[in-house]
């Protein structure tokens, strides 16, 4: 069965960095685009970044494009989200999903908290 397992979240101070990982299994990873989403308390889930199968195409939410990089390793079946210059408003649960523009499977999420 399809499984997406996120890791790498935690508590970080403003201005800090984190790299999130999403390990995929149960499907042919390099047949699918992948994406990261986040949901802050009291807000709707939003798409943060997507990456195509070959990594040739990426897209980012305007609110994060200056501080976030999505990448993937098709040999390891992992998609990454590098986050820099984190701000308190980046605090959210971050989810990995299968898909580039539409999404059919989701991970359980990893909490990112940006706080002093």
C-alpha positions, 0 to 999 in steps of 0.5 A: 500500500502507498505510504508516505512518512514525513520526518525532520520537524521540530522546534527551531528559533526564528531565522533557523533552518530545517530540512523535512524528509518524506519517505515514500513506498508502495508505488513507483516513486519516479512515476509521480510528482510530489508535493509538500503542504502545511496547515497552521492552527485555525487555517486551511491546508495550503500547498507549499511546493511541488516537484515533477517526476524528473525535478525539472519543474517545481512550483512554490507558494508565493509566501514561501518561495524565497525561503524554501526549496523542494527536491527529490531523490528518485533512487531513495524514494525521498522528497525533501523540503529545505526551509530557511529563514524560518518565521513564527508564521511558518509554524504548522504541520507539514504534510507530504502528498503524492501528486504535482497538481492533484493529490491522492495520498498523504502522510501523517504530517510532521510538526514544525514550530518556530519559536524563541 
